[in-house]
Amino acid sequence: MKFPDSIDAVQTMLAGQDYICGRALATVVFLSLKLGRPLFLEGEAGVGKTEIAKALAAGLDRRLIRLQCYEGLDAASAVYEWNFAAQMVAIRTAEASGTADRKALQAELFSDEFLTERPLLDAMRPDPRGAPVLLIDELDRTDEPFEAFLLEALSDFQVTIPEIGAIKAPEPPIVILTSNRTREVHDALKRRCLYHWVDYPDFDRELDILKARAPEAAETLSREIIAFVQALRTEDLFKKPGVAETIDWAKCLLALDVINLSPELISDTLGAILKYQDDIRKLQGSEAKRILDQARASLAPA
């Protein structure tokens, strides 16, 4: 599928995948596709950074290749590994047959047959559907040396395997990097990307998102859910609920056949929107009622 030819077309394509975004985010996505630049998305956890890569891949009918980052991730784990067990079998088979040619065997051992491709190398391979979407998720969890390694991949869209050489993508992948900003990512990497901060949505957009992801929820309940979650985000919490938690909570309430929120019901289902016991403890008892009253007051007509 061809890239969208306008910002409005980007919004329409993403909306077709139930991803509702504002014009600013749609603009930077359009420019990333148009210019072939990686897109770096920062924001709190649960605001939809990962989901945009999934929506793009589905909307463009491209493969989604995900590199989930973690502390200690190195180039070998992200690019390739040699299948040592298969190599040893090949060596012993050649020795047992008595036909081992050292140079020929070495060339065979370090060929594609024994190469296990990891996400970065996989993203550089040709694909009949077009360049894949490469999601480098939660980059802030990695170490700085891995960031330095990524510079080659994102500058030249190639990776180097010492035994084979440089492998360059015939068509640059569509690269989405995300960060929850648990630490600062180096400027050298950011300079190679277009940047966007993904914030919590306003009331109307979050309501549209909920309608897309949980369409069976009644209008009144949906509005109460959004108003409560947005009021909750103003509280002093260790981890504020993201849009993902809003959707999860709505689905939990629907499973319980809830029509309207109540302080007791909120207390019983807090585990769907808050993930730390200290935060849950703060919302017990009268606090849930206070925030619910605040949320309902915000919904009252002026």
Residue pairs with C-beta under 8 A, 6 or more apart in sequence:
1 59
1 60
1 61
1 62
1 130
3 33
3 34
3 60
4 10
4 12
4 13
4 30
4 33
6 30
7 23
7 26
7 27
7 30
8 26
9 30
10 26
10 27
10 29
10 30
10 33
11 21
11 23
11 26
13 59
13 60
14 20
14 21
14 26
14 29
14 52
14 55
14 56
14 59
15 212
16 59
17 54
17 55
17 58
17 59
18 55
18 212
18 213
19 48
19 51
19 52
19 55
19 212
20 201
20 205
20 208
20 209
20 212
21 29
21 48
21 52
22 201
22 205
24 196
25 52
25 196
25 198
28 39
28 194
28 195
28 196
29 39
29 52
29 56
31 37
31 194
32 38
32 39
32 174
32 194
33 174
35 194
36 172
37 192
37 193
37 194
38 154
38 175
38 176
38 177
38 192
38 193
38 194
39 175
39 176
39 177
39 193
39 194
39 196
40 177
40 178
40 179
40 185
40 189
40 190
40 193
40 194
40 195
40 196
41 49
41 52
41 176
41 177
41 178
41 179
41 196
41 197
41 198
42 49
42 178
42 179
42 180
42 181
42 195
42 196
42 197
42 198
43 49
43 180
43 181
43 197
43 198
43 199
44 180
44 200
44 240
44 242
45 180
45 239
45 242
46 241
46 242
46 243
46 244
46 245
47 198
47 199
47 200
47 201
47 242
47 243
48 198
48 209
48 242
48 243
48 244
49 176
49 178
49 198
50 135
50 137
50 178
52 176
53 64
53 66
53 133
53 135
53 137
53 176
53 178
54 64
54 135
56 62
56 133
56 174
56 176
57 63
57 64
57 132
57 133
58 64
60 130
60 133
60 174
61 129
62 127
62 129
62 130
62 131
62 132
62 133
62 174
63 127
63 129
63 132
63 133
64 132
64 133
64 135
65 119
65 122
65 123
65 132
65 133
65 134
65 135
65 173
66 119
66 135
66 137
67 78
67 118
67 119
67 120
67 134
67 135
67 136
67 137
68 137
68 138
69 136
69 137
69 138
69 139
69 140
69 141
69 142
69 146
70 138
70 141
70 142
71 141
71 142
71 143
72 143
73 141
73 142
73 143
73 146
74 145
74 146
75 146
75 149
76 118
77 118
78 118
78 119
78 120
78 146
78 149
79 118
79 120
79 121
79 159
79 161
80 115
80 116
80 117
80 118
80 121
80 159
80 161
81 116
81 118
82 110
82 114
82 115
82 116
82 163
83 114
83 115
83 116
86 113
86 114
87 109
87 114
90 105
90 108
90 109
90 114
91 100
91 105
91 109
94 100
94 105
110 163
110 164
115 161
115 164
117 125
119 134
120 134
120 153
120 159
121 159
121 161
121 167
122 132
123 132
123 134
123 169
123 173
123 175
124 157
124 158
124 159
124 167
124 168
124 169
124 173
125 169
126 170
126 171
130 171
131 169
131 171
131 172
131 173
131 174
132 173
132 174
133 173
133 174
133 176
134 173
134 174
134 175
134 176
135 176
135 178
136 150
136 175
136 176
136 177
136 178
137 178
138 178
138 179
138 180
139 147
139 177
139 178
139 179
139 185
139 189
140 179
140 180
140 181
140 182
140 183
140 185
141 182
144 186
147 185
147 186
147 188
147 189
148 186
148 188
150 189
151 188
151 189
151 192
152 158
152 159
152 160
153 159
154 175
154 189
154 192
154 193
155 192
156 168
157 168
157 169
157 172
157 173
158 166
158 167
158 168
158 169
159 166
159 167
160 166
160 167
161 167
175 193
177 193
179 185
200 206
200 230
200 233
200 240
200 242
200 243
201 209
201 243
203 226
203 227
203 230
206 226
206 229
206 230
206 243
206 246
207 222
207 223
207 226
209 243
209 246
209 247
210 217
210 222
210 225
210 226
210 246
210 247
210 250
211 217
211 222
213 247
213 250
214 222
214 247
214 250
214 251
214 254
216 254
217 225
217 250
217 253
217 254
218 259
220 259
220 260
221 250
221 253
221 258
221 259
221 260
221 261
222 250
223 299
224 260
224 261
224 295
224 296
224 299
225 246
225 249
225 250
225 253
225 261
226 246
227 295
227 296
227 298
227 299
228 261
228 266
228 291
228 292
228 295
229 241
229 245
229 246
229 249
229 273
230 295
230 298
231 291
231 294
231 295
231 298
232 240
232 241
232 273
232 283
232 291
233 240
233 241
235 282
235 291
236 282
237 274
237 276
237 279
237 282
238 276
238 278
238 279
239 274
239 275
239 276
239 279
241 249
241 273
241 274
245 272
245 273
245 274
245 275
246 273
248 272
248 273
249 269
249 272
249 273
252 269
252 272
253 261
253 265
253 269
256 265
256 269
258 265
261 292
262 292
263 286
263 288
263 289
263 292
266 283
266 288
266 292
267 283
267 284
267 285
267 288
270 280
270 283
270 288
271 280
274 280
274 283
283 291
